[in-house]
Amino acid sequence: MVPTLWIVLGPLGQSVTAATLLGAGAHLVFPAREAAIFKAAGVIYGVPVLGFGLLWAAIAIAITVRTARQDLPFSLTWWSFTFPVGTCVTGTIGLALATGSEVLRAAAVVFFIGLVIAWLLVAARTARGAITGRLFLPTPAAAGP
């Protein structure tokens, strides 16, 4: 169940992506003054939401690392590491473009590298589990208290 902690990041990152993209494209529909308001609204919304996402990511990382040290068995729920991190990457890129912030641009690169590593790890573990057949076996029941 630990990998599912990461799912919370999905709506956060995706909503930041949507807000910044809507702000960036507002000039196609609205006059310059109103388009600038939409662009600013995307940033005003995106910064605190991304901040909360980073806080949640820190919590999820801490719990994941702790659980991994105690033996975190592989299952298909590990794919829930990938999509949410991807939405945080696109949200961070959107904010970086909207603000021109080099810090956000660098953070987006770091997040993207983390996404690629997570995707490769989960894909490799899925392939290995499928080849060995272990992925298709039922998980052992957890011991009671």
C-alpha positions in Angstrom: 0.0 0.0 0.0 3.0 2.4 0.4 3.3 3.2 -3.3 -0.3 4.4 -3.3 0.8 7.3 -1.1 2.2 8.8 -4.2 -1.2 9.0 -6.0 -2.1 12.1 -4.1 0.6 14.0 -6.1 -1.3 13.2 -9.4 -4.2 15.7 -9.0 -1.9 18.3 -7.4 0.7 18.2 -10.2 -2.0 17.9 -13.0 -4.0 20.9 -11.6 -0.9 23.1 -11.6 -0.2 22.0 -15.2 -3.7 22.8 -16.2 -3.7 26.2 -14.4 -0.4 27.3 -16.0 -1.4 26.0 -19.5 -4.7 27.8 -19.3 -2.9 31.0 -18.3 -0.3 30.6 -21.0 -3.0 30.1 -23.7 -5.4 32.8 -22.4 -4.0 35.3 -24.9 -5.5 33.3 -27.7 -9.0 34.0 -26.4 -8.9 37.1 -24.3 -7.4 40.6 -24.7 -4.0 41.2 -23.3 -5.1 42.6 -19.9 -7.5 39.7 -19.1 -4.9 37.2 -20.5 -2.4 38.6 -18.0 -4.8 38.0 -15.2 -5.3 34.4 -16.2 -1.6 33.9 -16.4 -1.1 35.4 -12.9 -3.9 33.3 -11.6 -2.2 30.2 -12.8 1.0 31.2 -10.9 -0.9 32.3 -7.8 -2.7 28.9 -7.8 0.3 26.8 -8.8 2.9 28.0 -6.3 1.1 26.9 -3.1 -0.3 23.8 -4.7 3.2 22.7 -5.9 4.5 23.6 -2.4 2.0 21.3 -0.8 2.9 18.7 -3.4 6.5 18.9 -2.4 5.6 18.5 1.3 3.5 15.5 0.4 6.4 14.1 -1.7 8.8 14.5 1.2 6.4 12.5 3.5 5.9 9.9 0.8 9.6 9.6 0.3 10.3 9.2 4.0 7.6 6.5 4.4 8.7 4.7 1.2 12.4 4.7 2.2 11.5 3.4 5.7 9.3 0.7 4.3 11.8 -0.3 1.7 14.4 -0.8 4.4 11.9 -3.2 6.1 11.3 -5.0 2.8 8.9 -3.4 0.4 7.8 -6.3 -1.9 7.3 -5.5 -5.5 3.7 -5.4 -6.9 2.0 -3.6 -9.7 1.0 -0.8 -7.3 4.6 0.4 -7.8 3.4 1.9 -11.1 1.7 4.5 -8.8 5.2 6.0 -8.4 5.3 7.1 -12.0 2.2 9.0 -13.1 2.0 11.3 -10.1 5.7 12.2 -10.3 5.1 12.9 -14.0 2.3 15.4 -13.3 4.6 17.2 -10.8 7.2 17.4 -13.5 4.8 19.0 -15.9 3.4 21.3 -13.2 6.9 22.4 -12.3 7.7 23.0 -16.0 4.6 25.1 -16.4 5.4 27.2 -13.4 9.0 27.6 -14.5 7.8 28.9 -17.9 5.2 31.1 -16.4 7.6 32.8 -14.0 10.9 32.5 -15.8 12.4 31.0 -12.6 15.7 29.2 -13.0 15.2 27.4 -9.7 11.9 25.9 -10.9 13.5 25.0 -14.2 16.3 23.2 -12.3 13.7 21.5 -10.0 11.8 20.3 -13.1 15.0 18.7 -14.5 15.7 17.0 -11.1 12.1 15.7 -10.9 12.3 14.5 -14.5 15.4 12.5 -13.8 13.7 11.0 -10.8 10.7 10.2 -13.0 12.9 8.4 -15.5 14.7 6.4 -12.8 11.4 5.4 -11.2 9.9 4.4 -14.6 12.9 2.3 -15.5 13.0 0.6 -12.1 9.3 -0.2 -12.2 9.4 -1.4 -15.8 12.4 -3.6 -15.1 10.8 -5.1 -12.0 7.5 -5.7 -13.9 9.3 -7.4 -16.7 11.3 -9.6 -14.3 8.1 -10.5 -12.4 6.3 -11.3 -15.6 9.2 -13.4 -16.9 9.6 -15.4 -13.7 5.9 -15.7 -13.2 6.0 -14.3 -9.7 4.0 -11.2 -10.7 1.0 -13.4 -11.3 1.1 -15.3 -8.0 -1.1 -14.2 -5.1 0.7 -12.2 -2.4 1.1 -14.0 0.9 -1.4 -13.0 3.6 -0.1 -10.6 6.2 0.5 -12.0 9.6 -2.1 -10.8 12.2 -1.2 -8.8 15.3 
